[in-house]
Amino acid sequence: MRNPKLVPYETIVRATSGEPEAIDEVLRHYSKRIWLASLENGQVNKDTEDNIKRRLIAALFQFRFDGQPT
């Protein structure tokens, strides 16, 4: 049974290989957390939001499944 709090493994595999739809799915999955982390004085700071998204995408491309360092 799939845990809805986790991004499916297959989606992560596809996202790490650069598939745009999978990357979007990961961003959608974390969108509420990104939004909350971007709040400053009750409003979303767009620069902070964009920075978090950029860092998440960069982390996807650095992720390795074989335990090898990047």
Secondary structure, DSSP 8 states (H G I E B T S, - for coil): ---TTS--HHHHHHHHTT-HHHHHHHHHHTHHHHHHHTEETTEE-HHHHHHHHHHHHHHHHH--SSS---
